[in-house]
């Protein structure tokens, strides 16, 4: 039974992973080529995320607690992730509230 899993199932899983990866990369590129107007919206979203990551990285200090086994770069990246989470969460909450309030006045 081990022979079956190791020599047949694991390579099959690698094959499925490769197919899924190629598909996940290829189809969005095809869609962007077919409809370039939507590409500008996607590009604006990517630029917005890069700006949020940049702001979060600039805000993070990278201070390390001596009790933890973390490098200063690791602490800075962890704090960056926390700031990104906060910014995106607040943005989502404000968007939901704005959407609800704007429907009341229409």
Secondary structure as UniProt FT lines:
FT   HELIX           2..4
FT   HELIX           5..9
FT   HELIX           10..34
FT   HELIX           36..59
FT   TURN            66..67
FT   HELIX           72..104
//
